[in-house]
Amino acid sequence: MEMNAPYTSFVAVGDSFTEGMSDLLPDGSYRGWADLLAARLAAREPGFRYANLAVRGKLIGQIAQDQVPVAAAMGADVVTLVGGLNDALRPKVDMGRVRDHLESSVELLAPSCNKLVLMRSPGRNGPVMERFRPRMEQLFATIDELAARHGALVVDLYGAPVLADPRMWDVDRLHLTPDGHRRVAEAVWQTLGLPSELDWRTELPVAEPPGWTARRSQDLSFARQHLLPWIGRRLTGRSSGDGRPAKRPELQPYGDAPLS
């Protein structure tokens, strides 16, 4: 792959992973891997433009309906599409419909850009991961198949053990830490054929696991602050992204303020 390929524009499509949770900035907003990647691409190319259409909590059907046509119309050099994991993590899901939405999205996006990037998303080690692993791997098989058919690139985050390390995940156990987002940005950067700056797969140093008391305290805090509100939203049919606009809905020069 060409190491000096010019990329003049980038559109990110997806859910909370691409929105940037939990890479929290001092002003209370989220940064995330897509913003980090955009900053690095902008440093190489004067006039670089960037849009981030991702909204937390969105299912692949919503992404396909609300974000994909907008992204395709922008005609960017690079488009990233990450979606379907929110569907796979629900108690009940029709993986056939997930596949259909992914397929229609890729069919629309692939001819609209120079590089379409898909991802095999990371998963945090633990009992939740083991429960949903078969669905995740079914999702990733679809992604691999669609990428091969349409000439898209695939970033294999799932295959990197470091991104399964619980220390790479925020206290909500759903979103990566700032270091995790930094590594994802580097992974996409390298997949685009750009010169590497670090080995994003480097594993964390071995550390003594927390004791039983600390683990139970963490579990109780997680349940109170994150799990119970999540269950409440599922029971009432609500989403954390309801009514929330995209963080950067227009394809505009990177240094300009978002228009949302």
Secondary structure in CASP SS format (residue, H / E / C, confidence):
PFRMAT SS
TARGET T0000
AUTHOR 0000-0000-0000
METHOD secondary structure of the structure
MODEL  1
M C 1.00
E C 1.00
M C 1.00
N C 1.00
A C 1.00
P C 1.00
Y C 1.00
T C 1.00
S E 1.00
F E 1.00
V E 1.00
A E 1.00
V E 1.00
G E 1.00
D C 1.00
S H 1.00
F H 1.00
T H 1.00
E H 1.00
G C 1.00
M C 1.00
S C 1.00
D C 1.00
L E 1.00
L C 1.00
P C 1.00
D C 1.00
G C 1.00
S C 1.00
Y E 1.00
R C 1.00
G C 1.00
W H 1.00
A H 1.00
D H 1.00
L H 1.00
L H 1.00
A H 1.00
A H 1.00
R H 1.00
L H 1.00
A H 1.00
A H 1.00
R H 1.00
E C 1.00
P C 1.00
G C 1.00
F C 1.00
R E 1.00
Y E 1.00
A E 1.00
N E 1.00
L C 1.00
A C 1.00
V C 1.00
R C 1.00
G C 1.00
K C 1.00
L C 1.00
I H 1.00
G H 1.00
Q H 1.00
I H 1.00
A H 1.00
Q H 1.00
D H 1.00
Q H 1.00
V H 1.00
P H 1.00
V H 1.00
A H 1.00
A H 1.00
A H 1.00
M H 1.00
G C 1.00
A C 1.00
D C 1.00
V E 1.00
V E 1.00
T E 1.00
L E 1.00
V E 1.00
G C 1.00
G C 1.00
L H 1.00
N H 1.00
D H 1.00
A H 1.00
L C 1.00
R C 1.00
P C 1.00
K C 1.00
V C 1.00
D C 1.00
M H 1.00
G H 1.00
R H 1.00
V H 1.00
R H 1.00
D H 1.00
H H 1.00
L H 1.00
E H 1.00
S H 1.00
S H 1.00
V H 1.00
E H 1.00
L H 1.00
L H 1.00
A H 1.00
P H 1.00
S H 1.00
C C 1.00
N C 1.00
K E 1.00
L E 1.00
V E 1.00
L E 1.00
M E 1.00
R E 1.00
S C 1.00
P C 1.00
G C 1.00
R C 1.00
N C 1.00
G C 1.00
P H 1.00
V H 1.00
M H 1.00
E H 1.00
R H 1.00
F H 1.00
R H 1.00
P H 1.00
R H 1.00
M H 1.00
E H 1.00
Q H 1.00
L H 1.00
F H 1.00
A H 1.00
T H 1.00
I H 1.00
D H 1.00
E H 1.00
L H 1.00
A H 1.00
A H 1.00
R H 1.00
H H 1.00
G C 1.00
A C 1.00
L E 1.00
V E 1.00
V E 1.00
D E 1.00
L C 1.00
Y C 1.00
G C 1.00
A C 1.00
P H 1.00
V H 1.00
L H 1.00
A H 1.00
D C 1.00
P H 1.00
R H 1.00
M H 1.00
W E 1.00
D C 1.00
V C 1.00
D C 1.00
R C 1.00
L C 1.00
H C 1.00
L E 1.00
T C 1.00
P H 1.00
D H 1.00
G H 1.00
H H 1.00
R H 1.00
R H 1.00
V H 1.00
A H 1.00
E H 1.00
A H 1.00
V H 1.00
W H 1.00
Q H 1.00
T H 1.00
L C 1.00
G C 1.00
L C 1.00
P C 1.00
S C 1.00
E C 1.00
L C 1.00
D C 1.00
W C 1.00
R C 1.00
T C 1.00
E C 1.00
L C 1.00
P C 1.00
V C 1.00
A C 1.00
E C 1.00
P C 1.00
P C 1.00
G C 1.00
W H 1.00
T H 1.00
A H 1.00
R H 1.00
R H 1.00
S H 1.00
Q H 1.00
D H 1.00
L H 1.00
S H 1.00
F H 1.00
A H 1.00
R H 1.00
Q H 1.00
H H 1.00
L H 1.00
L H 1.00
P H 1.00
W H 1.00
I H 1.00
G H 1.00
R H 1.00
R H 1.00
L H 1.00
T H 1.00
G C 1.00
R C 1.00
S C 1.00
S C 1.00
G C 1.00
D C 1.00
G C 1.00
R C 1.00
P C 1.00
A C 1.00
K C 1.00
R E 1.00
P E 1.00
E E 1.00
L E 1.00
Q E 1.00
P E 1.00
Y C 1.00
G C 1.00
D C 1.00
A C 1.00
P C 1.00
L C 1.00
S C 1.00
END
